[in-house]
Amino acid sequence: MLEHNSPYGYCPICGNPGLERERCPNGHDQCQLQHKYLSSDAVSFDSALKIKVLNKLFENNGKMIDELAQSLREEPEDWID
């Protein structure tokens, strides 16, 4: 489960907690998955949960799209009348 207390906020890419922060103006944060992003782009816990849910949905949809594309490549005559 996602930690509710992250001192550097959460990654806007994957929703994981920020682990490191550069100590300079316009610095970057880095999350558990090594994504780098501007400190000012870090998101709240609520937004991180939404990002995690959306990433999971897209991951599942991506698998379904890959399977569909594969079936269309294997048997294209079945779906064209």
Summary of the structure (lengths in Angstrom):
residues: 81
radius of gyration: 18.6
end to end distance: 48.1
largest distance: 62.6
contacts: 206
relative contact order: 0.17
helix: 44%
strand: 17%
